[in-house]
Amino acid sequence: MINIRYPVRKADGRDYKNYDELLTDIRKNAHGWWLLGISHYWHGGIHIGTSSSPASVLNQDTPEKSVPLQFMMDGEVVAWRVNRDYAAIECYQERPLRQSGTFVLVKSVYKPDEQDESSWLTLYQLYMHIAPLSEFPKRPLYRVTQKGHGVRMRKHSRHDDSREIVPDVLANKHGHARMLMQGETLTVLQQKSFLLELRPEPFALVQRLQDGKPAGDLFWVSMRPEYLEPDGECYVCLPEWMHHALNHGVFDDVVVPSAPLKVTVKAGDPVGFLGAQDLADEDNYPQIITTDYKAHIELLSLDEHVPDVVANVKGIKTGKQFIKLKLKRPLYLRNGEDEESTFKQMSAITRADAGKIIPRDATYPFTDKNGVTYFQIRPHTWMHQDDVEQLSQHDLAELNFHCIEAEHTTDFTRTLDERWVIDALKSISSHFDSEKGPASAQAKMFYDSLIHNAENRRPPDPYPDKSLDELLFGALHTNQMNIPEYARRLIVKHDSDWHSTREDTRWSSVFTVRDESPVVKMANGGFLDVTRWMDKVPPFASQRSVWHFHPLEFPEILRSAEFPKTPVNGELTPIEFIHFYNGDKIDDTDYEEAAKELGCEVAAIKAVAKTENGPYGSYFKFEDNDDYVPAILFERHHFHKYTNGKYDQFEDISNPVAGGYGATSIQYAKLIKAYALDKKAALKSASWGKFQILASNYATSGYASPEDFVFALSKSEKNQLKAFVSFIKADRVLLRSIRTKDWLSFAQRYNGPRQKGYDLKMERNYNASL
């Protein structure tokens, strides 16, 4: 398999929780659309822009707060171009138009079957128009003097801008202050005055210099001149691959690194930041120059066997599993519970639902005593195993991925005249059927009519029917009836324009059409000159026609199995709403800092933890091949409360009466069952981690939503302690009682009035820890 990450993070630097959340932001961009751009030209990638990712523009004043783009997959850098500055395109304007030709190309290998190389697929990630070197600020370097040896390092947080008092001292794992060492070099990112012993003191936010570049954690140190002396300057926030390019010393030209310069990257490593692009509005006089920041991302392959991979000719069945609903098949109602369940066929059949694809683990497969498996496609509705297609993530064709091989392009400005557009519309139309209902029948008629009109158009036409152009464009970009997903799953082999210069005959119409403005001609010519790279990079130089994959959709299907897995009803099941445990454990220093912040004893905090998680610890792990998942207790009476009893027919997960908790091994089965009915209510109805805090307390625990709370607490034990401290501080009764060790008051508040002896357990655990 392959490590996959999204190419962008949210403005606050956090990962997107899921693919839909990412797509919601990407759709905010008014340009850079898949397959056909807003100019109706071929567009084999997507844009990340300021509308979707404003924090990915490099902030000159506080660069450390900017959020870089990140590589989507592990791989090897096979080409780059680093511009010293933006290219200046002369267009008779008051100033030249800026354009970035900075790019990086990464080769990755997807291995559906690790043992069978013939199943592998070579992919290339292209990140174009990223910020040139001139966008990266330089910051001064300082060397620690003899007097600076032993100066204490202090904590950095994102709230330091509003802080007046000096931050707390950083401690090592033994609880001792971390200190500077004479001779080490620090990069100063920011300078600020804090109050130290009620007197203002100059401090610097710094990062250590390692191998010629800033690296490691940020921290504050005293900026007194006797502690630090100037020692030059360096770039900050420069990605690792760009440091290699900087050391190589070739700028403003394509570089294909040789073996000694081998540069590898990991999914999630920084790519860089959005680059500026100036645009001239030729419809206004005097013409107005606007600036946008963007990056262009493509996912390419030169492999001839791409159609075979999509067709899964190897028959690989590993990875995440899906079901696909067949047309006009009966639906079933489940009666009874557990192994005594029976299924009764209803009169309803699949129509509009036909063709719907659902992750198998989201259908709670149930095998009855006759060995027949049923799948829940929505509450109270099940389907028989013979009435669905059971697919793996490698069955790409059945998952609606479709390969189209386009003829060679003769005119990049008339993409809508090319045959592949009709093939794409036919692929979309194939998903509609009059048997699926009126809406589907209407869509089928629309697409078939549009295909007929497109097939009967007679290109080339110097004055093409613009109304038909708009219909064709809209048919590929409408947001109706799952069409965006169908379009994203088109894989098109098409000529790339990264070979092109202004002399390329395929662009000649831009430079010969008389009614095209001189500004547009010069801007387009400059763009082609600045961004050209493909003819200089083997093996692309000899192959103009390249397979183009949607750079978000295709990796998403590859990463489908990359969630922590835990046993649910006997099957290892990926849990989409939690993060992989990173291994961070609470150490003595963490406990001491928490106790200091709460004004209580370390033993008091440990007593609560031991009482709440007992012998199970902070995480569950049941088998050798499952993952660590946060310890939870699902509480059915909370789910009843948050859903107003709507799902009380499922007594094990929704009940006005507390209890029926069951063994630890069934907690995730309950949670997932509830999650399918109401996601937010389900998460809020479970208590999480070492301190068993209900996710309904997300706000007082320091998080913006239940989802953020669960994601953070699943990631690390340290986050669980932070949430506990925040939660206790927000409640006067809890804070007072943990300080005074009034265990009865604490337990009644923490566990509820009917706390059933938790106070005695806490007292025993406290005494045992002394």
N, C-alpha and C positions, 0 to 999 in steps of 0.2 A: 504494500500500500504506500501512500505518500502523505507527507505532512502538509496540511492545508491551513491557511489563514486567510481572512478577508484582507483586501488590499488597503483598507482604511479603517480607522477607529473613530469613535465618537468624539465630539468636540472636547469632552472632558478627559480624553485619553483612554477611556474604558473600551473594551471590546464590545461589538454588537452582540446582543443576546441571541439573536437568531437571524436567519436570512431575510425574512420579511421585514424586519426592522431596518436592515441595510438597504433593501430595495426601496423602501419608503423614502429614505434620504437621497438615494441616487436619482430617483425620479424628479427631484427638485431641480435638477440641471436642465436648462432650456436648450441644451446643445449636446452633441456627442452621442447621438442615439445609435443603437445597434443596426447594422446593415445599411441603413439609409440615413444620412445626416440631414439636417434641416435645409441644406442647399439642394437636396435630392441627389447628391453625389454618393458614390460607394463609401461606406464607412465600416471598416472591419473591426472596430473596437468600441469602447465606451469612454466617456470623459468622467473624471472626478473634478468637480469645480467648487467654487466658493459657496454656491448655493447649497451643496450637499455637505461640504467639508471645510467650513471657514477656518478651522484651527490648523488646517494643513498648509496654510500660507505662513511662511517663516516670518515670525515677529522679530524685527530688528532689535527692539528694546529688551524683550524678555524671550529670547529664542528657546529657552528651556521649557517654556509653556506651550510651544507649538507641537503639533502632533504629526509626525512624518507619515507618509505613505509607507506600506510595508510589503515585502515580498510575499506572494501567495503560496509559493512552494519552495522546498529545498532545491538547490541546484547549483550550477556552475556559471559564472559570468563569462559569456563567450564574445561579447562586444560591448563597447561603450563609446560615447562621445561626451566629453565634458567641455562645455564652452566657458571661457573665462568670463564672458559677459553676454548679454543678449545680442543677437544679430540685429543690426539696424537696417531696416528696409526703407529705402527712399521712395516716397510716393507723392511728391509735391506738397507735402504737409509742412506745418510749422516745425515739426520735428519728425525724425524717422519713426517708423513703427517697430516696436520691439517684438521679437519672436525667439523662443528658445528651441534650439535643436539638440539640447542635452538629452541623452537617452541611455538606457542600460538594457541589455538583452541577456536573459538567463535561460540556460538549457536545463530542463528537468525531465526525469524519466518516470512515467507512471507504469507500475508493474502489477497488473491484475493477478498474475500468477508468478510469484517470485521464482519458481523453478523453470518456467518456460519463457525464454527470452523472446520467442516469436509472438508472444502475447503483449509485449511491452510497447508503449507508445511514447515517442519523444515529443515533448512539448517545449515551446519557447515563450517565455513571458517577456513582453515588450512594455517598457515604461518610457514614454516619449513626452517631450515638452516639460520636463521637470526643471526645477530652478537651477540656473547656472551658478558657477563659483562666486560670482559677484554678489549674489543674494545672501551668502553665508557671512554673518558678522564675525569679526575678529575680536578677541578679548585678550587683555593683558595677562602675562604669566608672571608669577612671583615665586621666588625661591625662599624656603624657610631658613631663617638665620639661626645662629647659635642660640640667641636669646629666645627664638621662636620654638626651639625644641621643647616639647612638653606642653605647649599651649593646647588647651582642651578643644575638642571638636563638638559642635552643637547641632541639634536636630533641625532638619529642614522639613517644612510642610507647605502645602499650597495656600495656607491661610497666613503666611508670614507677612504679606503686604500690609495687613491690618494690625499686625502685632506691634506692641510698644516695648514690652519687657523682653529681655534676652531669652532665646529659646533654651530648652533644657539641654544638659550635657549628654552627649552620646556615650553609651556604655558598651563594653565588650561582653562576651558571654559569661565572664566571671563577675560582672557587675562593676568593673573598674572603668574609669573615664578613658575614652579613646583620645589619643594625643597626636600632635604633629611630630615629625622627625626632621632633624636638621638635614638640609640638602634636598629634600623632596620638592618637586615643582607643582604648583597649583595654578589652575585656570580660574580667574576671577570673572564670574558671570554677572554679578550684581553687587552693589555696595549700599549699605543701609546702616542707620544708627539705631541702636537698641539701648534701653535703660539697663545698666548693670550697677547694682547697689545704688539705685536712684540717680545715677549719673549717666549722661549719654556717652556711648562708646561706639567707635566705628567698627563695623563688621563687614565681612565679605562672604557672599555665597560662592562656594568654590567646588571644584572637581579636580581630582588628582590627574596629573599628566602621566600616561602610560604608553610607551612605544610611540611617543610623539603626538599623541592625541588624548583629549579629555576622555576619561573613562571612570566607571564606578559611580557610587552614590554621591549626591549633592549634600553638602553640609556647610554650616556657618563657622567662621573663625574670626578672631580679633584681627583688625586691619592695622594695628599699630605698626609704624614704620620700623621699629626695632625688632619686630617679629618676622616681617616679610619684606623682601627687597625685589624691585623690578627685574624681570629676566626675559623680556621679549614679548611676543604675542603669538596667538595661534587661532585657527578657525575653530568655531564651536558648532555643534549639531551636525557635523559633516558625517554622512554615512560611512561605514567601514569600507565598502567597495570604492567610494570616492576618494578615500585616503590612499588606496592603492593606485588609483588613477593619478592622484596628485604626485605621488612618489615616482610614478612612471614618467611624468613630465611632458606628455603630449596633450595639447589642448586644441579645441576647435576642429578636430578631425576624428574620423572613425578609428578606433583602436581594436584590434583583434589580439587579445593577450596570448602570448606563447606559453608553452608548458611551465617554464620557470615562474611565470607570473600568475599561475593558477589562483583564481579567487572564487571561493565558494560562499554561498549564503544559505541561511536558514529561513524557513517560513516565519514571518513576523519580524525579521531584521529590517531596519530602516532602508527605504529606497531613496528618499529625498522629499522635496516639498513641491507644491504647485508652482509652475512657472507663469510669468506674466505674458499676456498676449494683447497687443494693441490692435484695435479694429477701427477703421475709418468708415464713417457713415457717408456713403457717396450720395445719399438722397438729400443731404442738407448742404447748404452753402451759407456761410463758410462751413467746411466739413468739420465734423466733431470726432475727436478721437476718444474712444472708450477703452478701458483696460479691464480685462478679466484674467483671473488666475485659474489655470487648469492643468491637468495631466491627462494624457491619452494612454489607455491600456489595451493591449491586444494579447490574445493567446493563440499561438500558431503551431502548425505542424507541417512537416514535409513528408511524413511517412505515407507510403502508397497504400498501406493496409488500414487506413483510418476507417473505411466502410466495414471492413471485417471486424474491427474492434467494436464498432457501434452495433453490428449484427450479432456480436458475441459468438462468433463461429467456434470458439474454443469451449463454449458451454460452461463457463465459470459461474459457479453458484454461491460463492462466498460473499462476505460483506453484508451490508444492510439489505433487508428483505422488504418487498412491497407486495401489495395485492392490487389488481386492476379489475374493476367491475365489468362483467359482461352485460350485453344488452338484452333486455326483455327476459331477465331471470328473476325467479321468485324471491321474495323477502320472507324472513322468519321471525317469529316472536319466541323469546326464551321464557320457559316456565320452570320454577324451582331454582334451587341453589346447588352449587358444587357438583359432585359427581352424579347427583340425582336429576340434574337439569335435563329437560326435554325441549325440543324445538318444533313449533307448529308453523306450517306454511301459511302465509297470509295471501290475500287476493292481489295485493299490490306487486308490481314487478318493476325492475329497473328501467327507467327511461332517461330522464335528464341526468341521473347519476352514472349512466353507462360511460365507461372510459375513465372514470375517476380513479386516480392512483392514490393509495393510502399507505403510509409506512406500516408494515405488518405489526410491529409492536404497539401501534396505536389502536389496533382492532381487538386487542385482548383475546387472541385465539383460544378457543375452548374445544377440546376433543371429548366427545361424549363416550359412553361406555361401549358403543359400537365401533369406535375408532374413527368417526367422522368429525372433521374439524369445521367449526363455524367461526365467522369473523364478524365483529360488531362494527358496522359502518357508521352508525350514529346511535344515540340512546334508544333502546328498545327495538332496534332493528339489526338483524343478523343475516348473513349470507352463507350458503352451503359451499364447501370447498370446491365442488364441481362447477360452481357458477362464477368463479373468479379465476383470473390468471395469477399464479404465484411467481413473482419475479425477484431477481437479485439486482443489485445496483449495477451489475455488468450487462444486464439486458437492456442496453441503451435504446435500441430501436423500439422495443415494447414500452419503454418509458418516454416515448415520443421524441427522441432525438432522431433527426433525419438529415442525411447527407445529400448535398446538391453540388454537382460539378458544373461550374459556369464555363461558358465558352470564353476565349480570350477577349479582353476588352478592346474595343476600337475607339471609344470616346468616354472618358471618365465622367463627363458632364451629362451624359445621357444614360445613366445607370438604369433608369426606369424602362428603357427599351430592351434591356438584356433579358434573355430567356430565363435566367435563374429566378427572376422576380415572379414569373408565371409559375415556375416550379414551387417556389415558396408559398404562393397563394394556394396552389393545389394541395400542398401539404397541410396548410391550415384548414382548408375546406374539408379535407378528409375526416376531420374530427367531428363534423356536423352531420346530422341525419334526421330526416323527418320523423323517424321512429322515436327520437329522443324528445319530441315535443315541439310546440309551435316556435319557440325562440330559436331552437336549433335548425328547424326547417327554414326559417326566415334567413338565418345566417348562411345556410347552404345556398339558397337562391341568390343572395347578394354576391357571394364569392364566385359562384359559377358564372353569373352574369358578367362580373368584372373580368374574370379570366377570359371569357369569350371576347369581350371588347379589346382586351390587351392583345390577344392572339391575332385579332383582325386589324390591328393598327399597322401601318406600313412605314416603319422607320427606314432610313433616317428621314426625318421631316424637319426642315429648317424652322418651322413654326408649329411645334407639337401641340397637341390638345392639352392645355394646362389643367383643365377640369379633370381629365382622366388621370393626369399626373397626381393631382391632389387626392383622388380616390385611391390610387395605388399606394401612395405614401400612407394615407390614413388606414388602409386595410392592414398594413404591417405594424402600425403603431397605435392602434386603438387599444383601449383598456378594457374592452368588453369580453365577457365569456371565456376567460382563461387564454385569450389570444396572446397576451404578452408572454406567457410561459411557452406557448407553441413557437412563437418567434424566437425566443431566447434559446430554444432547443434545436434551431436550425444550424447546421454545420456546413459552411459554404467554402468550396474551393474556388478562389477568385484571384485575379491578378492584383498584386499589391501596388499601391502608388508610391511606396518608399523607394522604388527604383527611379522615379521620374525626375526629370529636369524640365525647364521651360521649353526645351527643344523636343520633348517627347510628343510625337504626333497625337497621342491619345488625349493630350491636353490642348491641342492646337486651337480648338474652338474658343477657348478662353481668351486667347491672344489675337484671334483673327476676327471675331464678331465685332462689327462696327459699333453696335449700340452698347457694348460693354465699356464702362468708364475706364480711363487710363489708370485711375487709382486702384481699381479692382485688378486690372491686368498686372500692375507692378506688384501689388500685394501678393497675388497668387504666385507670380513668378518667384518672388523672394521667398515665399513659404516653401516652394518646391526645392529651391536651392539649399535652404537652411536645413531641411529635415531629411534629405536624401541619405540613405545609408545602406540599403539592401544590396546594391551591386558591389559593395566593398566587403561583404561578409559571406565567406563560404559557409554552408553550401547554398545560401539564398541567392548568390550572385547568378547562378545558372538556372534558377527556377523562379520565374516571376509569379506563377500560379501557386498559391499557398492555401492550405486548409485554415479557416478561421473559425474558432470556437468563441462563444460568448464567454468573456473572461470572468464572469461571476457564476453563471449557471452551470458550466461544465465542472469547474472545481467543486461546486456545491454538491453535485451528485457523487463526486469522488470522495468527499469528506463525510458522506452520510453516516458512516459508522463511527465517526470520531467523537463519541460521547462516552462518559463513564458508564460502565455496564455493571449491573447487579442482577442476581437471580429474581425473576418475577414469575410466579406460577410455573416454576420448573425450567424456565428459559432465561438465558442471559439476555438482558434487555438494556439497550442504550437509554440513558436518562437525559433528555435534551435540555432540561432547565437547570442542571448543575454543572459546575466546573470540575475539571480533574484536580484532585488533591495534589498540591505541589510539594508536600513533605515537610513543610514548616511546622515545627512544634513549639509549644509554649515553653520557654526556659525560665530559669530562676530570675533572670533580669526582667523578663516580661512580667512575672508575678509581682516583683518588687515595685516596678513602675506603676502597675495597676493599683496595688495597695496604696502607694503614695498618692495617686490621683483620687482614690476613694476615701483616703484617710482611715483605712482599716488595716487589719493584719493580713499578711499573706495567707496564714493558716485559715482565716475566715473564707477567703475566696476559694481555696482548695477544698474546704469542707463542702461548699455549695456544689463545686464541680463533681466531687466524688459521690455526693448524694444524688445528683441529677443523672449522671451517666453510668453509675455503678460499675459493673465489670466489663461493660461493652466499650468504653472509651468514647472518643470523639467521632470515630468513623466505624462503619460496618465493613467487614470483609468476610464473605462466607465461603468462598471457594478459591482454588489456586489461580484460576484464570479470570476472576472478576476483578473489578477495580474498587478502590476505597471510595465509599460514598458517605456523606455525613450521617451520623446517628440521628434517627428521627423517631418521634412517636406521633402517629396520626390520631387526632382527637375528633371523633365523629360528631360530637355535640357542637363543636365549633363550625364544622362544615354545614350542619343543619342551620345554625344561626346565620351564617353568611349567605346562605342560599334560600333563606326563608322556608325551609322544609320542602323545597321543590323536588328534591331527590330522595325523599324518605322511603321510597319503595326499596332503595338499596340500604337496608338497615345496618349493614356492617360499616358503611361510610357516612351515613346521614341519619342522625337519631337525636331526638331532644334530650335523651338520657345519656349522661357520660358513662364510659365503661366500654367493655368489649374490645379492649386494646389488642390482645393477642400477642403472639411471640414477635421478637424483633425481626424474624425472617419474613413476616407478612406485611411489615409496615409500608414498604415501597409498593407492594401490590395494591394496598388500599389507596395510597397517595396517587398512584397512576390512574387507578379507576376513577377517583374523584377529579383528577386533573383533566380527564377527557370530558367531563361534564362542565366544569367551571375552573379554569386555570388559576386565576387569582385567589378564589375562595379556597381551593385545595392547598395552595402553598401556605396561606394564612392559617390553615387548620392543623398544621404540623408544628411541633416544637423541634428545634434544630440544634445539633452539635453538643459540645461539651457541657454547656450550661442550659440546654433544652429551653431556648427562648422561642416562644411562638413567633412566627413570621408576621403575625398581625401587629407585633410591636416593632415593625421595621423602622418607623419614624424615630421613636425614642432610642432605637439602637444605632441611629446614625445613617440611615439609608433612605433613598428617595422612593423606593417601591418594594413590595414583597419580593419581586424578581431580583432586584439588586441585592437585597438582604441574603437570599438563598444562594445566589451566585457567589457572593463574597465568603459566606460561611462555609461553603463547600470547598473553596479554594485552599484555605489554610486554617490551622488551629489558632494561629495568632489573631486572625480576623474574628474568631469566635470570642476571644478574650476582649478585644476592642469593643465588640458589640455589647458584651456583658457590662463593661465599665460604663459605656454610654447609657445603657438601659437603667442601671442602678442609680447613676447620677441624676437621671430625669425623674426619679421617684423619691420624694422626701422620706417616706416610711421605710423603703428599702435601704436608703442610704443611712438613715439613723440606726436602723436595726442591725445592719451588718457591722457598723462601727461599734455598737454596744454589745454585739453578740446576743441580741434578743431574738433567739431562734424561732420562737413561737410567732412573734409579729412578722418576722421575715417570711416564714413559711406560709402564713395565712395570706400574705400579700403576693408572694412569688408563685405559690402553688394553688392558691384559692382557699376560701374558708374551710372547705372540707379536705384539708391537706393530708389527713390520714397518717400522722406520725412522721412527716418529713422533718419537723422541728427536732424530734429526738434523734433522728438519723444524722442531721447536721451537727448537733451537739456532740454525738459520739465521734463523728468523723473529725470534728475540730479537735477534740481532746486527744484523739489518736495521733494527730499530726504534730502535737507539741513535743 
